[in-house]
Amino acid sequence: MAKEILGDVWRQDAARLRYEIQQQLGKKAGRRTLLVRDLLTQELVIVKLLTFGGDFEWDDLKLFEREAETLKSLSHPAIPRYLDYFELNSPNLQGFALVQTYISAPTLEQSLKAGRTFTEAEIKQIAKTLLEILIYLHGLHPPVIHRDIKPSNILLGDRSGNNVGQVYLVDFGSVQTVLATEGSTRTVVGTYGYMPLEQFGGRTVAASDIYSLGATLIYLATGIQPADLPQKDFRIQFEQAANLSPDFSNWLRWLIEPNLEQRASSALEALQALDRPQILELTDLTIIKPPGSKIQLTKSADVLEVVIPPSGWQASMLFLGSFAIAWNSFILFWTIGALAAPFPVNIPFALFSLPFWGAGGFMMYSFLFNIWGSMKLRLDSQQVSSTYELFGFKFHRPRPSPRNNITKLVYIPPHFTKDSDGNRINIPAQLELWAGVQKYQLANSHFPLKSEAEMEWLAQELSDWLGIKIATK
């Protein structure tokens, strides 16, 4: 194919549009990407071809023309520059050609396959440059959404000093503008593993590019394709495969949040949070906290507090409350009757009622706690403590422990077990913090968490703050 000449294009400047093919860079159905030499300027350029054939679809032409029009309107040093767009009409080749500047640099995909690894600092440099490119694209009128950000569409120049290398974003073949989606059928494009959920449904917004960027950075950090990493509730589980700081891991989780409403909404917001992690910490409750949760979590570098409210009034509590009142009323009449007996016969009868008072008191305690009590887990530089509060009265259960005694954080997913009669019993998710022999539970019968999502959120917050991994059973 080398030295092949693209056929004449009959326009007044036909001589300028003769290109000598040097190398084929890519090929897929109906498309080819060529490295060619412009015989007029003697410069190397990229020519992307869309050819008519048996596998040609009109959606391909729509995307191809949109790529040409988009590139023509862009002006950014990290994006290839539009040079020309023309029709091919020869006996052997019919279709369209898009000419753009050539950037001599390998892709991130090629760099990783060649054995290059990236430190956290280098990944952050790449993230910042790509976010700055996205700020430019998403800030245009109308906004331009790339829709296919992935390692093979990002070029990386040679290192220079402490700089990871110049970063470029290429291949706008899947590009979408906001106006292009209005009043038209949406085309689902992108690459599996790098596409957010909304993109599978044909809906793409600026935050969709943010997700793809996050997945790309995870690939750089782990060396594993996002599609090959484990997933839970549509979330990529990358933490165990990467050696990253808690702040950066939090930031990446924010970028790849499946729920569009909880993901970073703009490239500018993501960049600001990357430069100043405290911004992300201040917004953790609105970004990561499951919607509808009433749990209060506050944290700083020195203190983390979790306040879990009671479950509140439920119809099932009516029986417990009624039974507790009936039980304690009966014990009260029993005790009054026992004390009315002659002394010293009344003493054994009164003492006999004490265990029943204990049972009645526990029922009332449970009833009142379900409605008005609260539980607080507090960790600071000195100790970990669990406090229960009701009507201003506070008590510890278990007693506080030195923070240095904390050994593990255990998350137990919901599961089933069987009782002695063989009946199936549903066991809800549990979260336990162990400090020596003391076990601190963040959920029990008085303080059940509404969903598994709440438990996972708290587990991750504690894991990041303490700097320990989450163990599972």
Secondary structure, 3 states (H helix, E strand, C coil): CCCCECCCCCCCCHHHHCEEEEEEEEEECCEEEEEEEECCCCCEEEEEEEECCCCCCHHHHHHHHHHHHHHHHCCCCCCCCEEEEEEEEECCEEEEEEEEECCCCCEHHHHHHCCCCCCHHHHHHHHHHHHHHHHHHHCCCCCEECCCCCHHHEEECCCECCECCCEEECCCCCCEECHHHCCCCCCCCCCCCCCCHHHHCCCCCHHHHHHHHHHHHHHHHHCCCHHHCCEECCEECCHHHCCCCHHHHHHHHHHCCCCHHHCCCCHHHHHHHHHCHHHHHHCHHHHCCCCCCCCEEEECCCCEEEEECCCCCCCCHHHHHHHHHHHHHHHHHHHHHHHHCCCCCHHHHHHHCHHHHHHHHHHHHHHHHHHHCEEEEEECCCEEEEEEEECCEEEECCCCEEHHHEEEEEEECCEEEECCCCCEEEECCEEEEEECCEEEECCCCCCCCCCHHHHHHHHHHHHHHHCCCEEEC
